[in-house]
Amino acid sequence: MKKHFLSVLALTAILCGCRTPEYYQDQAVQAARNFLLKKSPQLSYEESSYIRYNKPVILHNNIIGGTDSLANSRITSDMNQIQIVWHIPGQDVFYSVWGASSSTMRDFTPERIFIRKFHPEDTKYKEALKHARAYIIGNLFSTLSVEDYNDLRFREPEVNFSKFEVEKELMPAKNQLQVTFVWNLKSNPANKVAVIGNAAKNLADFKAVSGAILPAEDVKKSLLEPYKFITSPEKEKTEPATKKTEVKKVEKAPAEKIPVPVPEKTEVKDKKLSNKNAADSDFDSELDKNIAKEEKIVDELPAPPELEPAENIKERDK
């Protein structure tokens, strides 16, 4: 009885077994793809073909909140908002199908389409700003009021390349520039908070070397051009185009006309002779054909008749 029950249980598991998470994700992608193609008649044939035959990217986040991270390889929360995103090459927009489902995406249903343009984040700036604020906390905290300190924590500063006079050992290295983060002091608008440091042109490897509360006029004199985050497409626009080497067309001198010699009368005579030789050769060929025919006729004559013997003739004469 026990064996019979186990066999029935195994058969039920085979027939009604659970699917893998990859299976449900693939079903969700198919539903999102059909939803996007149906709701986007503006797509060209090439664009719809790319969406139809290429894999998307799946973005997820817990709706209520939790400890999950987008870096996780699996979705482990109970209820998530899902975005299935396609990026067609050559376009700056992303086609995203939004929906909500459980962690396995088994019950995913597409609800809405977003066509968005994502701007790249300036991670180098954020990291440099973190170091600048850390310098304020460690060195200028005692000189700031609580109101000013909280204002500096949550307000974005101005970022400029600068030329402040600092000690020789604090000057930027060969491949670096001096960068200054400047905040307006809320309690005293005539002063500014400046954090000076050295970094690459894109603010990579920023290191704060000095900082102080300075008069606004003194800060303004030492500031150069403002820092600007350059994305890849903008960089291509700002960079000067490479000069193409112009190939000058060399005008050829007009060719000298060579006088064509007038054919002499002797050439005409030669032509007549050549015609005569051609006629003679035709006559010879016709003669050869006639000879061949005559030879053929001679060959076809019947053999001469046999003569009766003289004895027979003598008997007949008697």
Residue pairs with C-beta under 8 A, 6 or more apart in sequence:
19 106
21 74
21 104
21 105
24 104
24 105
24 106
24 108
25 58
25 105
27 105
27 108
28 58
28 82
28 84
28 99
28 101
28 105
28 108
29 55
29 56
29 58
29 84
31 108
31 109
31 110
32 56
32 84
32 97
32 99
32 108
32 110
33 51
33 52
33 56
33 84
33 97
35 97
35 110
35 113
36 51
36 86
36 95
36 97
36 110
36 113
37 43
37 48
37 51
37 52
39 113
40 48
40 95
40 113
43 51
47 88
50 86
50 88
50 89
51 86
51 88
51 95
54 86
56 84
56 85
56 86
57 84
57 85
57 86
57 87
58 82
58 83
58 84
58 85
59 70
59 82
59 83
59 84
59 85
59 96
60 70
60 75
60 80
60 81
60 82
60 83
61 68
61 70
61 80
61 81
62 68
62 77
62 78
62 79
62 80
63 79
63 80
63 81
63 100
64 78
64 79
66 77
68 75
68 76
68 77
74 103
75 103
75 104
75 105
76 103
77 103
78 102
78 103
79 100
79 101
79 102
80 100
80 101
80 102
80 103
81 98
81 99
81 100
82 98
82 99
82 100
82 101
82 105
82 108
83 96
83 97
83 98
83 114
84 96
84 97
84 99
84 110
85 94
85 95
85 96
85 97
86 94
86 95
86 96
87 94
87 95
88 95
92 117
92 233
93 115
93 116
93 117
94 115
94 116
94 117
94 118
95 113
95 114
95 115
96 113
96 114
96 115
96 116
97 110
97 112
97 113
97 114
98 110
98 111
98 112
98 113
98 114
99 108
99 109
99 110
99 111
99 112
100 108
100 109
100 111
101 107
101 108
101 109
119 231
120 231
122 203
122 229
124 202
124 203
124 204
124 206
125 159
125 203
125 227
125 229
127 203
127 206
128 159
128 179
128 181
128 197
128 199
128 203
128 206
129 156
129 157
129 181
131 197
131 206
131 207
131 208
132 157
132 181
132 195
132 197
132 206
132 208
132 211
133 152
133 153
134 208
135 195
135 197
135 208
135 211
136 144
136 149
136 152
136 193
136 195
136 211
139 211
140 193
140 211
140 212
140 213
141 149
143 213
144 152
144 193
145 187
147 186
147 187
148 185
148 186
148 187
148 193
151 183
151 186
152 183
152 193
155 183
157 181
157 182
157 183
158 181
158 182
158 183
158 226
159 179
159 180
159 181
159 182
159 203
159 226
159 227
160 179
160 180
160 182
160 223
160 224
160 225
160 226
160 227
161 177
161 178
161 179
161 180
161 223
161 224
161 225
161 226
161 227
162 178
162 179
162 180
162 196
162 222
162 223
162 224
163 178
163 222
163 224
164 178
164 180
164 194
164 196
164 210
164 222
165 222
166 178
166 196
166 209
166 210
170 198
170 209
170 210
171 178
171 198
172 178
172 198
172 199
173 198
175 200
176 198
176 199
176 200
176 205
177 198
177 199
177 200
177 201
178 196
178 197
178 198
179 196
179 197
179 198
179 199
179 203
179 206
179 227
180 194
180 195
180 196
180 197
180 219
180 222
180 223
181 194
181 195
181 197
182 192
182 193
182 194
182 219
182 223
183 192
183 193
184 192
185 191
185 192
185 193
185 213
189 216
190 215
190 216
191 213
191 214
191 215
191 216
192 213
192 214
192 215
192 216
192 219
193 211
193 212
193 213
193 214
194 211
194 212
194 213
194 214
194 219
195 208
195 210
195 211
196 208
196 209
196 210
196 211
197 206
197 207
197 208
197 209
197 210
198 206
198 207
198 209
199 205
199 206
199 207
202 229
202 230
203 227
230 238
